Amino acid sequence: MTPARDSARRAPWLRTAAQSTSRLSHSAVADVLAHISPALSREHLRNAHLLAFILGSKACELATAQGEDPSALPLSWDVPLIAAQTGLRAVELTAALQALSAAGVVRPAAGGTLQLANAMFAPQRGAAAIDWTFILRTLAGSAAALHVARAFGDLLGRPDEFGYVTRADVGAQTLYSEGAIKHAIAAVVRAGVVERDGLTKYRFSSMALGRPAHLASPLAERETASSVAIGASGRSAAATAAREEARAPVTGETLVPFTVDGVALYLARGETYELELESGDTTRRLRVRIPRV
């Protein structure tokens, strides 16, 4: 199924009316952390950003439920819970909190709680559509995957539509190496948080957008028939292979290699595929059935 057809079948942003569009701004946090002396290492910066993201997401979740300003809400400093969410050790969380406090991102509040500075929040286009509670629960314990998911939230103007995001874009946001980013993106796709079309086009999944199960994207569920147009360059075929590869760990299906016109595809067992092969003005249609065994 082409991205255009699939996008047409997707539901409206069901969460928009209920969700606050104000989020903790990654760029605002980055600006103040850059002025800490001595300068933080890349690892310490990543940890500080991840903790800020976790605290900011919790504040926005509470603000939505209570109808309050997220910066006015006290947040508990529960080290074991935050360690489980982030995959960071207690000593790393303590250092990250010290950095955020020194930068003015967080301040102590009554009863040993924390509050986030109001200046750190800003409207974020598309933030209302994303179910960050689901994402944090799904990716709990994987710092790199959480960083990447947060970066996609910033980089995709419309989280429910495919947009171009390169590893360099994600690297600038997360401070990870290209290899680490590649593995983290694969993990986010396998977890069903983000869907991939080709090598650089991504969008958030229906589950990550808080949509009912019956509106889930066909890229993340089993289909009885799929159609894809394959141009002379083979880019569409490569996109199909990437989608099927990303889908396999989630559905548990076994993929079978299949080559057509020199383009390698990976097709799921027990499925029927309708392929359109385009070359110049000529279009050939091919129906492929992959046996279950």
HELIX and SHEET records of a PDB file:
HELIX    1   1 PRO A    3  ARG A    9  1                                   7    
HELIX    2   2 HIS A   26  LEU A   33  1                                   8    
HELIX    3   3 ARG A   42  GLN A   66  1                                  25    
HELIX    4   4 PRO A   70  ALA A   72  5                                   3    
HELIX    5   5 VAL A   79  THR A   86  1                                   8    
HELIX    6   6 ALA A   90  ALA A  103  1                                  14    
HELIX    7   7 ALA A  110  GLY A  112  5                                   3    
HELIX    8   8 ASN A  118  MET A  120  5                                   3    
HELIX    9   9 ALA A  127  ALA A  129  5                                   3    
HELIX   10  10 TRP A  132  THR A  138  1                                   7    
HELIX   11  11 ALA A  143  LEU A  155  1                                  13    
HELIX   12  12 ARG A  167  THR A  174  1                                   8    
HELIX   13  13 GLU A  178  ARG A  190  1                                  13    
HELIX   14  14 MET A  207  LEU A  209  5                                   3    
HELIX   15  15 ALA A  213  LEU A  215  5                                   3    
HELIX   16  16 PRO A  218  ALA A  220  5                                   3    
HELIX   17  17 ARG A  235  THR A  251  1                                  17    
SHEET    1   A 2 SER A  22  LEU A  24  0                                        
SHEET    2   A 2 PHE A 121  PRO A 123 -1                                        
SHEET    1   B 2 VAL A 106  PRO A 108  0                                        
SHEET    2   B 2 LEU A 114  LEU A 116 -1                                        
SHEET    1   C 3 GLY A 163  TYR A 164  0                                        
SHEET    2   C 3 LYS A 201  PHE A 204 -1                                        
SHEET    3   C 3 VAL A 194  ASP A 197 -1                                        
SHEET    1   D 3 ALA A 225  ILE A 230  0                                        
SHEET    2   D 3 THR A 272  SER A 279  1                                        
SHEET    3   D 3 THR A 282  ARG A 289 -1                                        
SHEET    1   E 2 LEU A 255  VAL A 260  0                                        
SHEET    2   E 2 VAL A 263  ALA A 268 -1                                        
END                                                                             
